[in-house]
Amino acid sequence: MDPESDSDMDADPDPERFRDLMLDSEPGFEEVLRCVFGIQDHEARLYLELFDAPDSTVAELADTVDRDRSNVNRGVNTLIEKNLANRRRRLLDNGGHVYQYRAIEPEKARELMHETLEEWAAYVHERIDEFP
């Protein structure tokens, strides 16, 4: 990934996220996803829901995860910003349109996790090299 890209990890990653993950004896995919991308529990759940039900709308997701539409909309936008989901516009027969969302494949998510961790490690190595 391009280190200057907005979708990459923050320039100053929060080491607490990684420390918490390392303390978990057997973190699952969802825990690693939250840690690496700095997303909330409900956003990780939205990712999994989108994977199980591709092309879902915000209204459908809101019903599934029992959250209001505004929270779901913010959550899917976060996933899009992190490159974990994408959105497409579908035209309705009666006019208008609706947005549908789809999670990226877990293989691609794993690849992004590896890239993000490598970037974080490079960042830490740079900080270490700056020590007197």
Buried (B, 14 or more C-beta within 10 A) or exposed (E): BEEEEEBBBEEEBEEEBBEBBEEEEEBEBBBBBBBBBBBEEBBBBBBBBBBEBEEBBBEBBBEBBEBEEEBBBBBBBBBBEBBBBBEEEEEEEEEEEEBBBBBBEEEEBBEBBEBBBEBBEEBEEEEEEEEE
